[in-house]
Amino acid sequence: MKAEVQIENLKCGGCASTIKKAILAIEGVSKIEIDIEKSIVLITSENDNVEEIKLKLSKLGYPEVGDKNTVLHKAKSFVSCAVGRIDS
């Protein structure tokens, strides 16, 4: 399965680092590419787990464009961004 998800709150490489680490931990995901400028996440997975991936992105603070982007999502994305900067 290949999926493309446009997300909210993607700001920098720190965000991308956190997203990559979390999504690659999902069973079946073999590849992830992130276009920071366009806020697009490209996923290659052996499983049909796009809904699980979208849920994980939302929990990290990066909901899909069109979903609710609450203050809580924005706050979580700042934390995820900071963690990603430290880890990279």
Buried (B, 14 or more C-beta within 10 A) or exposed (E): EEBEBEBBBBBEEBBBBBBBBBBEEBEBBEEBEBEEEEBBBEBEBEEEBBEBBBBBBBEBBBBBEEEEBEEEBBEBBBEBBEBBBEEE
